[in-house]
Amino acid sequence: MNLYCSIRFTIVGMVLLLCLILPSFASAEKSYKIAMITWRGETEAERGFIDELGKSNYRITFKKYHANQNRRKLQKIIDSIQCTYVDLIYVFGTTATKIVLSRVKDKPVVFNIVSRPVKSGIIAGWDTSKNNAVGASNQVPVLHQLKALKKVINYSRLGIIYNPKEQNSVIQKDIANKLESFLEFELKEYKISQKSDVLKVLPLMKGAVDAVYFPADSMTKSLGKEIMALVNEFKIPSLSAVESMVPEDGALLGLVPNYYELGRLAAAKALQILQGKKPADIPSSALDHFKMSVNLKTAQKIEVQIPMSILVMANKIVR
């Protein structure tokens, strides 16, 4: 009897042990496929997204698609994705996200680097999207950015270079327009929607503005070197809402979110979806901290003195 009980308890113990161990193996064995759509090539945001998901117990396969700011190419990418099985779609930027959501209704979509997701109609609200999307926003209050620029130069005529074909860019331009009275400046608009516009439009800024503001805009970023060559030649102080324009293109200032951290934030939304939550039940969010970047090479070139209050705040200084 004692032998029987001993054997019985041993068997029961082994079963219980297996029950404890098997869920972890099952979790580790789960595999998922994620389609990643970028609008202007891979950024630190995508690296943060992949790195964060790599820390999970899931086996995740990424299939990358680059639209290269081409709407027709993006449509073909969506066709391709719809002909295969994916568990989730990651998409970068306002323009690409809106196009994806206009066609994809049956798969979860995680967006990233969307400045105004509610105002652009991508989600119904921050707490619930009321659709199949959720994500991370690169929203930085335009007021904070323009105040930072005011600390360097007390402008009364502010130029804004934006793409009228990008809704996100237009939204930020409209916000800047509403701040004219409060910050005491006149906003002058310079529209760039293709490369040939740079030499046609930007020379009109010379002598007409005291400073220039770049909203988060894929077209502006893709033409950053050409644009900044003229802006700096005209000795116009600039502030960009695009992270890489300060170190790579020569913008004077940047007040921006950390793209890598935004990628990690988007990955946290994706993990909740893989764990069974619906996108509409997951809040979308933005970072609560921003990075100040300063390009001292540009400051010297355009003969502008950067106040110590800005340098103390700077997370990155290009020398």
C-alpha positions as CSV (number, residue, x, y, z in Angstrom):
1,M,0.0,0.0,0.0
2,N,2.8,2.4,0.9
3,L,4.6,1.5,-2.3
4,Y,1.4,2.1,-4.3
5,C,0.9,5.5,-2.6
6,S,4.5,6.4,-3.2
7,I,4.3,5.5,-6.9
8,R,1.0,7.3,-7.2
9,F,2.3,10.5,-5.6
10,T,5.4,10.4,-7.8
11,I,3.3,10.1,-10.9
12,V,1.0,12.9,-9.7
13,G,4.0,15.1,-8.9
14,M,5.5,14.5,-12.4
15,V,2.2,15.5,-14.0
16,L,2.0,18.6,-11.9
17,L,5.6,19.5,-12.8
18,L,4.8,19.0,-16.5
19,C,1.8,21.2,-16.2
20,L,4.0,24.0,-14.8
21,I,6.7,23.6,-17.4
22,L,4.7,23.1,-20.6
23,P,3.0,26.6,-20.6
24,S,6.5,28.2,-20.7
25,F,7.5,25.9,-23.6
26,A,4.3,26.6,-25.3
27,S,4.8,30.3,-24.9
28,A,8.4,30.0,-26.3
29,E,7.1,27.9,-29.2
30,K,4.5,30.5,-30.3
31,S,5.5,32.1,-33.6
32,Y,4.1,35.1,-35.3
33,K,4.5,37.0,-38.6
34,I,4.7,40.8,-38.7
35,A,4.6,42.8,-41.9
36,M,6.6,46.1,-41.5
37,I,5.8,48.9,-43.8
38,T,8.1,51.9,-43.9
39,W,7.4,55.1,-45.8
40,R,10.9,56.6,-46.1
41,G,13.2,53.8,-45.2
42,E,14.1,52.2,-41.9
43,T,14.7,54.5,-38.9
44,E,15.6,54.1,-35.3
45,A,11.9,53.6,-34.6
46,E,12.0,50.3,-36.5
47,R,15.1,49.2,-34.7
48,G,13.5,49.9,-31.3
49,F,10.4,48.0,-32.4
50,I,12.3,44.9,-33.5
51,D,14.6,45.0,-30.4
52,E,11.8,45.2,-28.0
53,L,9.9,42.4,-29.6
54,G,13.1,40.4,-29.6
55,K,13.0,40.4,-25.8
56,S,9.7,38.4,-25.8
57,N,9.2,34.7,-25.5
58,Y,7.7,34.6,-29.0
59,R,9.3,33.6,-32.2
60,I,8.6,36.6,-34.5
61,T,9.3,36.7,-38.2
62,F,9.5,40.2,-39.8
63,K,8.7,40.8,-43.5
64,K,9.9,44.3,-44.4
65,Y,8.4,46.5,-47.1
66,H,9.7,49.9,-48.1
67,A,7.2,52.2,-49.9
68,N,9.8,54.9,-50.6
69,Q,7.1,57.7,-50.4
70,N,5.4,56.2,-53.4
71,R,1.6,55.7,-53.0
72,R,1.3,53.3,-56.0
73,K,4.1,51.2,-54.5
74,L,2.3,51.2,-51.2
75,Q,-0.8,49.9,-52.8
76,K,1.1,47.0,-54.3
77,I,2.6,46.3,-50.9
78,I,-0.8,46.0,-49.4
79,D,-1.9,43.7,-52.3
80,S,1.1,41.5,-51.4
81,I,0.4,41.4,-47.7
82,Q,-3.3,40.6,-48.3
83,C,-2.3,37.5,-50.3
84,T,-0.2,36.1,-47.4
85,Y,-0.9,35.5,-43.8
86,V,0.4,37.9,-41.2
87,D,-0.6,38.3,-37.6
88,L,0.0,42.1,-37.5
89,I,1.0,45.0,-39.7
90,Y,3.4,47.7,-38.5
91,V,3.3,50.9,-40.4
92,F,5.4,54.2,-40.2
93,G,3.9,57.7,-40.7
94,T,0.5,59.4,-41.2
95,T,0.2,59.0,-44.9
96,A,1.1,55.3,-45.1
97,T,-1.1,54.5,-42.0
98,K,-4.2,56.2,-43.5
99,I,-3.7,54.3,-46.8
100,V,-3.2,51.0,-45.0
101,L,-6.3,51.5,-42.8
102,S,-8.4,52.4,-45.8
103,R,-7.9,48.9,-47.2
104,V,-7.0,46.6,-44.3
105,K,-9.9,46.0,-41.9
106,D,-9.3,42.4,-40.8
107,K,-5.8,42.5,-39.4
108,P,-4.4,44.5,-36.4
109,V,-2.4,47.6,-37.4
110,V,0.2,49.2,-35.2
111,F,1.2,52.6,-36.3
112,N,4.3,54.6,-35.4
113,I,5.6,58.2,-35.9
114,V,2.1,59.6,-36.4
115,S,2.1,63.1,-35.1
116,R,-1.7,63.8,-34.8
117,P,-3.4,60.4,-34.9
118,V,-6.8,61.7,-33.6
119,K,-7.0,64.8,-35.7
120,S,-5.9,63.0,-38.8
121,G,-8.7,60.5,-38.3
122,I,-6.5,57.4,-37.8
123,I,-8.0,56.7,-34.4
124,A,-11.2,57.9,-32.8
125,G,-9.5,58.8,-29.5
126,W,-6.4,58.1,-27.4
127,D,-8.2,55.7,-25.1
128,T,-9.8,53.7,-27.9
129,S,-9.3,53.7,-31.7
130,K,-12.7,52.2,-32.4
131,N,-11.1,50.3,-35.2
132,N,-8.3,47.8,-35.9
133,A,-5.4,50.3,-35.2
134,V,-3.4,51.3,-32.2
135,G,0.1,52.9,-31.9
136,A,2.7,55.4,-30.8
137,S,2.7,59.1,-31.7
138,N,5.7,61.3,-32.2
139,Q,3.6,64.3,-31.1
140,V,5.5,67.2,-29.6
141,P,3.5,70.3,-28.8
142,V,4.3,72.9,-31.6
143,L,4.1,75.6,-28.9
144,H,7.1,74.0,-27.1
145,Q,9.1,73.9,-30.3
146,L,8.4,77.5,-31.3
147,K,9.1,78.7,-27.8
148,A,12.5,77.0,-27.9
149,L,13.2,78.7,-31.2
150,K,12.2,82.1,-29.6
151,K,14.9,81.6,-27.0
152,V,17.5,81.6,-29.8
153,I,16.1,84.4,-32.0
154,N,13.1,86.6,-31.2
155,Y,11.5,86.2,-34.6
156,S,8.5,88.3,-35.8
157,R,8.4,86.6,-39.2
158,L,8.4,82.8,-39.1
159,G,8.7,80.7,-42.2
160,I,7.3,77.2,-42.3
161,I,8.4,74.7,-44.9
162,Y,5.8,71.9,-45.3
163,N,4.3,69.5,-47.8
164,P,0.6,70.3,-48.6
165,K,0.1,66.7,-49.7
166,E,0.8,65.3,-46.3
167,Q,-2.1,65.7,-43.9
168,N,0.2,65.5,-40.9
169,S,2.3,68.4,-42.2
170,V,-0.8,70.5,-42.9
171,I,-2.1,69.9,-39.3
172,Q,1.1,71.1,-37.8
173,K,1.1,74.2,-40.1
174,D,-2.5,75.0,-38.9
175,I,-1.4,74.7,-35.3
176,A,1.5,77.1,-35.9
177,N,-0.9,79.5,-37.6
178,K,-3.1,79.6,-34.5
179,L,-0.1,80.5,-32.4
180,E,0.7,83.7,-34.3
181,S,-1.0,86.1,-31.9
182,F,0.1,84.3,-28.7
183,L,3.8,84.2,-29.7
184,E,3.6,87.5,-31.7
185,F,4.8,86.5,-35.1
186,E,3.6,86.4,-38.7
187,L,3.6,82.9,-40.4
188,K,4.9,82.7,-43.9
189,E,4.2,79.5,-45.8
190,Y,6.6,77.7,-48.2
191,K,5.2,74.6,-49.8
192,I,7.5,71.8,-50.9
193,S,5.8,68.7,-52.5
194,Q,8.6,67.7,-54.9
195,K,12.3,68.2,-55.4
196,S,12.0,70.8,-58.1
197,D,10.1,73.0,-55.6
198,V,13.2,73.5,-53.5
199,L,15.0,75.9,-55.9
200,K,11.7,77.5,-57.0
201,V,10.3,78.3,-53.6
202,L,13.0,78.6,-51.0
203,P,14.9,81.6,-52.5
204,L,11.7,83.5,-51.7
205,M,12.6,83.2,-48.0
206,K,15.8,85.3,-48.3
207,G,15.2,88.5,-46.4
208,A,11.6,87.6,-45.8
209,V,11.8,85.6,-42.6
210,D,13.7,85.7,-39.3
211,A,13.6,82.0,-38.7
212,V,12.1,78.8,-40.2
213,Y,10.2,75.8,-38.7
214,F,10.1,72.3,-40.1
215,P,7.1,70.2,-39.0
216,A,7.4,66.4,-38.9
217,D,7.2,65.8,-42.7
218,S,8.7,62.9,-44.7
219,M,9.1,65.0,-47.8
220,T,11.0,67.7,-46.0
221,K,13.3,65.0,-44.4
222,S,14.0,63.3,-47.7
223,L,15.0,66.6,-49.2
224,G,16.8,67.8,-46.0
225,K,20.2,68.3,-47.4
226,E,19.0,70.3,-50.4
227,I,16.7,72.4,-48.2
228,M,19.2,73.1,-45.4
229,A,21.9,74.0,-47.9
230,L,19.8,77.0,-48.9
231,V,18.4,77.8,-45.5
232,N,21.9,78.0,-44.0
233,E,23.2,79.9,-47.0
234,F,20.6,82.5,-46.3
235,K,21.7,82.5,-42.6
236,I,18.2,81.7,-41.3
237,P,18.0,79.9,-37.9
238,S,15.9,76.7,-38.1
239,L,14.1,74.3,-35.8
240,S,13.1,70.8,-37.0
241,A,10.5,68.4,-35.6
242,V,12.3,65.6,-37.4
243,E,14.9,63.9,-35.2
244,S,17.7,63.4,-37.8
245,M,17.6,66.8,-39.5
246,V,19.9,68.4,-36.9
247,P,22.9,66.0,-37.1
248,E,22.4,64.8,-40.7
249,D,21.2,67.8,-42.6
250,G,22.4,70.8,-40.6
251,A,19.2,72.2,-39.0
252,L,20.1,74.4,-36.1
253,L,17.8,73.1,-33.5
254,G,15.5,70.1,-32.9
255,L,12.9,69.4,-30.2
256,V,11.9,65.9,-30.9
257,P,10.8,62.6,-29.4
258,N,13.3,59.7,-29.3
259,Y,12.5,57.5,-32.3
260,Y,14.1,54.4,-30.7
261,E,11.9,54.8,-27.6
262,L,8.8,55.3,-29.9
263,G,9.7,52.0,-31.5
264,R,9.7,50.3,-28.1
265,L,6.4,51.9,-27.2
266,A,4.8,50.6,-30.4
267,A,6.2,47.2,-29.7
268,A,4.5,47.2,-26.3
269,K,1.2,47.7,-28.2
270,A,2.0,44.9,-30.6
271,L,2.8,42.5,-27.7
272,Q,-0.6,43.1,-26.2
273,I,-2.2,42.2,-29.5
274,L,-0.2,39.0,-29.8
275,Q,-1.3,38.2,-26.2
276,G,-5.0,38.4,-27.4
277,K,-6.1,42.0,-26.9
278,K,-8.0,43.9,-29.6
279,P,-6.3,47.1,-30.9
280,A,-9.5,49.1,-29.9
281,D,-9.0,48.0,-26.3
282,I,-5.4,49.3,-26.1
283,P,-4.8,53.0,-25.6
284,S,-2.6,54.8,-28.1
285,S,0.1,57.1,-26.6
286,A,3.0,59.4,-27.0
287,L,6.2,59.8,-25.1
288,D,6.2,62.2,-22.1
289,H,9.8,63.4,-22.6
290,F,11.6,65.0,-25.6
291,K,15.1,65.5,-26.8
292,M,16.8,68.9,-27.5
293,S,19.4,68.8,-30.3
294,V,21.8,71.7,-31.2
295,N,24.1,71.9,-34.2
296,L,27.0,74.3,-33.2
297,K,28.5,73.9,-36.7
298,T,25.4,75.4,-38.2
299,A,25.3,78.1,-35.4
300,Q,28.8,79.2,-36.4
301,K,28.0,79.1,-40.1
302,I,25.0,81.3,-39.8
303,E,26.5,83.5,-37.1
304,V,24.0,82.8,-34.3
305,Q,24.8,82.6,-30.6
306,I,23.1,79.7,-28.8
307,P,22.0,80.7,-25.3
308,M,23.5,78.8,-22.4
309,S,19.9,77.9,-21.3
310,I,19.5,75.9,-24.6
311,L,22.9,74.2,-24.4
312,V,22.2,73.1,-20.8
313,M,18.9,71.5,-22.0
314,A,20.5,69.8,-25.0
315,N,20.7,66.0,-25.1
316,K,22.8,66.1,-28.2
317,I,25.2,68.8,-29.4
318,V,26.8,68.5,-32.9
319,R,30.2,70.2,-32.8
